[in-house]
Amino acid sequence: MTFYIPQDTTALALGADAVAAALQAAGNEPVRNGSRGLFWLEPLLEVETDQGRIGFGPVGAEDIPSILDALSDDASAHPLYQGEIAAIPYLASQQRLTYARSGEGDPLCLDNYRRLDGFTGLKNALALSGQQIVDQVKESGLRGRGGAAFPAGIKWQTVHDCDAAQKYIVCNADEGDSGTFADRLVMESDPYQLIEGMTIAGLAVGATQGYIYLRSEYPKAHQLLNAAIEKATVANFLGDNIQGSGKRFDLEVRLGAGAYICGEETSLLESLEGKRGMVRAKPPLPAIEGLFGKPTVVNNVLTLAAISTILAQGAAAYQNFGMGRSRGTLAIQLAGNIKRGGLIELAFGVTLRQVVEDYGQGTFSDRPIRAIQVGGPLGAFLPESQWDTPMDYEAFAAIKAMIGHGGVVVFDDTADMAAQARFAMEFCVAESCGKCTPCRIGSVRGVEVIDRIVDGENRDDNLILLHELCDTMEMGSLCAMGGMTPFPVRSALTHFGQDFGTSSQDLSGSGDH
């Protein structure tokens, strides 16, 4: 029998190393695999048996003796037995493209990656011209998964068409939104997929150097990425003359210092250049004048990870998933007050209600759900009347919400939504780069105005003032930091006005006060 214990950050935080040590003490050397993202079951012990791969979870070190006994008799009788891994309902009902390999084996094992169709996309890309690769990405309908949802192929085309001696591929791995972990899961469970996607991007646009800008809070991802890059270089999937093609692509990891604003692409580029992470005014676009003034593709981890799948299976196969202009699959990260938190990969079009009820199984507190925030700390708070909205970029925009990076944070009926709106402004105070006045000053004034509303001080006048302040921040900020802070504030006021001491009211329009 072969035993598997994850080495990703979540599993480690929940005691996976102690479980591995208990297995070793019993004479069993486990494979340290990546997580499948079923975090409510971590640490998830997987066992390869003659009858297939089965699971036990959540497992503690103290459970190992009884599990080993059960494996020699009737494994299904053990209270932590989860059955065949692939048949666990939470996992079996998903549509995994990006996370198809996640948890299958040692994330640094090149042979395992290749056995599971790894580097097929790169092999196919090496037989194509740069323009043909770009055309594949455009035909797939892939949009940036970092939050802006800009068509990836158009960005690549812009960089491809630029005449420059040096171009760059930059991966934005500064995953800072609340309730998000999808990027980390890729880097810790399937790092070669990201490496392959970035290499294909380099081939497509004529870039020979890539950088992964990683948040410093991800030390395990940092370790695994560096090890994977070294192994891929030795195996000639990176570096000079890739697989005898005459093409070159080099890749390095750079650590950020924990600034939320560096998730914004121009601030990230400033940081990569060794400067303070402050937003650049656009134009010029980074695709034309990006890193060190050169044409640069800046994409999120999930965007670049999807590239290997598109080149391996074809643009049409990828576009076959999703709805409307939202093609492919969405990495939904279910967190907050929820029974079964974890990573859910499904085609665009699933509803929030399906996610939180069918997968999440309701709140951890067993109290009714009051609000769901989608898209990070700057995403709107959605009441139950909006939970049947399909998760689609345009459908969410129609209700003045956003999908963003796919984080879904659940609140029960004890949540104070006025406090949550205040936190959004307070968060902007702490994380603003300070370059533009609407964001830097507007967020400070926003905290003050919300406090006055809650205290009942000139409530009607201050509601008008808050409305106008939100307009100014949304329309006048240089980037989405200040521009999107009004989203949670307005949604809280619109749907949960009673928490502010007023009736719910729509503050999403402009001009009619």
CORSUL-V381461 format. One record per backbone hydrogen bond with DSSP energy under -1.0 kcal/mol. NH is the residue of the N-H (numbers start at 0). CO is the residue of the C=O. E is the energy in kcal/mol with one decimal. If there is no record, write none. Layout:
NH&CO&E, NH&CO&E
This chain:
1&47&-1.2, 3&45&-2.7, 4&30&-2.4, 6&32&-2.4, 11&7&-2.4, 12&8&-2.5, 13&9&-1.2, 14&11&-1.6, 15&10&-2.1, 18&14&-1.6, 19&15&-2.5, 20&16&-2.4, 21&17&-2.0, 22&18&-2.0, 23&19&-2.3, 24&20&-2.5, 25&21&-1.1, 26&23&-1.9, 27&22&-2.7, 30&2&-3.4, 32&30&-1.2, 38&36&-1.7, 39&340&-1.2, 40&37&-2.3, 41&38&-1.0, 44&55&-2.7, 45&3&-2.3, 46&53&-2.8, 47&1&-3.0, 48&51&-2.4, 51&48&-1.5, 53&46&-2.6, 54&82&-1.9, 55&44&-2.4, 56&79&-2.2, 58&42&-2.5, 62&59&-1.9, 63&60&-1.2, 66&62&-2.1, 67&63&-2.7, 68&64&-2.0, 69&65&-2.2, 70&66&-2.3, 72&69&-1.3, 76&73&-1.5, 77&74&-1.8, 80&77&-1.9, 81&54&-3.1, 84&52&-2.5, 86&83&-1.1, 87&84&-1.5, 90&87&-1.6, 91&87&-3.2, 92&88&-1.7, 93&90&-1.6, 94&344&-2.7, 103&100&-2.3, 108&105&-1.8, 112&108&-2.0, 113&109&-2.6, 114&110&-2.3, 115&111&-1.4, 116&113&-1.3, 117&112&-2.4, 119&116&-1.2, 122&118&-2.2, 123&119&-2.4, 124&120&-2.3, 125&121&-2.3, 127&124&-1.9, 132&128&-1.9, 133&129&-2.3, 134&130&-2.5, 135&131&-1.7, 136&132&-2.0, 137&133&-2.5, 138&134&-2.6, 139&135&-1.6, 143&149&-2.8, 151&141&-2.0, 154&150&-1.5, 155&151&-2.4, 156&152&-2.4, 157&153&-2.0, 158&154&-1.8, 159&155&-2.9, 160&156&-2.3, 167&294&-2.0, 168&208&-2.0, 169&296&-3.4, 170&210&-3.2, 171&298&-3.0, 172&170&-1.2, 172&212&-2.0, 174&172&-1.6, 175&173&-1.2, 179&176&-1.4, 184&180&-2.1, 185&181&-1.7, 186&182&-2.4, 187&183&-2.5, 188&184&-1.9, 189&185&-2.7, 192&189&-1.2, 194&190&-2.0, 195&191&-3.1, 196&192&-2.2, 197&193&-2.5, 198&194&-2.1, 199&195&-2.3, 200&196&-2.0, 201&197&-2.1, 202&198&-2.2, 203&199&-2.2, 204&200&-1.9, 205&201&-1.7, 206&201&-1.8, 209&249&-2.6, 210&168&-2.3, 211&251&-2.6, 212&170&-2.6, 213&253&-2.9, 214&172&-1.3, 217&214&-1.7, 221&217&-2.1, 222&218&-2.2, 223&219&-2.5, 224&220&-2.7, 225&221&-2.1, 226&222&-2.0, 227&223&-2.6, 228&224&-2.7, 229&225&-2.0, 230&226&-2.3, 231&227&-2.8, 232&228&-2.1, 233&229&-2.2, 234&230&-2.0, 235&232&-1.5, 236&231&-3.1, 238&248&-3.4, 241&246&-2.8, 242&235&-1.4, 243&240&-2.1, 244&241&-2.1, 248&238&-1.8, 249&207&-2.5, 251&209&-1.7, 253&211&-3.0, 255&213&-3.1, 261&258&-1.4, 262&259&-2.0, 263&260&-2.2, 267&263&-2.5, 268&264&-1.9, 269&265&-2.1, 270&266&-2.2, 271&267&-2.6, 272&268&-1.7, 273&270&-1.9, 274&269&-2.5, 277&275&-1.6, 287&284&-1.9, 288&284&-3.0, 289&293&-2.6, 292&289&-2.0, 293&290&-2.1, 295&285&-1.7, 296&167&-2.4, 298&169&-2.1, 300&171&-1.1, 303&299&-2.2, 304&300&-2.6, 305&301&-1.5, 309&305&-2.1, 310&306&-2.5, 311&307&-1.6, 312&308&-3.0, 313&309&-1.9, 317&313&-1.5, 318&314&-2.6, 320&317&-1.7, 322&325&-2.1, 325&322&-2.4, 327&320&-2.6, 329&345&-3.5, 331&343&-3.4, 332&405&-2.5, 333&341&-2.7, 334&407&-3.0, 336&409&-2.6, 337&335&-1.8, 338&361&-2.5, 339&359&-1.7, 341&333&-1.3, 342&36&-2.5, 343&331&-2.9, 345&329&-1.8, 347&327&-1.4, 348&390&-1.4, 349&346&-1.0, 352&386&-2.4, 354&350&-1.8, 355&351&-2.7, 356&352&-2.4, 357&353&-1.5, 358&353&-1.2, 359&354&-2.2, 361&355&-2.2, 369&410&-2.7, 370&410&-1.3, 371&381&-1.6, 372&408&-2.8, 373&379&-1.3, 374&406&-2.3, 378&375&-2.0, 381&371&-3.0, 385&382&-2.2, 386&383&-1.6, 388&385&-1.3, 390&349&-2.9, 391&389&-1.6, 395&391&-2.6, 396&392&-2.0, 397&393&-1.8, 399&396&-1.7, 400&395&-2.6, 405&402&-2.2, 407&332&-3.2, 408&372&-2.8, 409&334&-1.8, 410&370&-2.5, 412&367&-1.4, 414&411&-1.8, 419&415&-1.6, 420&416&-2.2, 421&417&-2.4, 422&418&-2.2, 423&419&-1.7, 424&420&-1.5, 425&421&-2.7, 426&422&-3.3, 427&423&-1.7, 428&424&-1.9, 429&425&-2.0, 430&426&-2.2, 431&427&-2.0, 439&435&-2.3, 440&436&-2.6, 441&436&-1.3, 442&438&-1.5, 444&440&-2.5, 445&441&-2.2, 446&442&-1.8, 447&443&-1.6, 448&444&-2.7, 449&445&-2.4, 450&446&-2.1, 451&447&-1.9, 452&448&-2.2, 453&449&-2.6, 454&450&-1.9, 455&452&-1.3, 456&451&-2.6, 461&457&-2.6, 462&458&-2.2, 463&459&-1.8, 464&460&-2.2, 465&461&-2.6, 466&462&-2.2, 467&463&-2.4, 468&464&-2.5, 469&465&-2.5, 470&466&-2.0, 471&467&-2.2, 472&468&-2.5, 473&469&-2.7, 474&470&-2.5, 475&471&-2.2, 476&472&-1.4, 482&478&-1.9, 483&479&-2.0, 486&483&-1.8, 489&485&-3.2, 490&486&-2.2, 491&487&-2.1, 492&488&-2.1, 493&489&-2.7, 494&490&-2.4, 495&491&-2.1, 498&495&-1.8, 499&496&-1.7, 500&497&-1.1, 501&496&-2.1, 504&492&-1.4, 512&510&-1.0
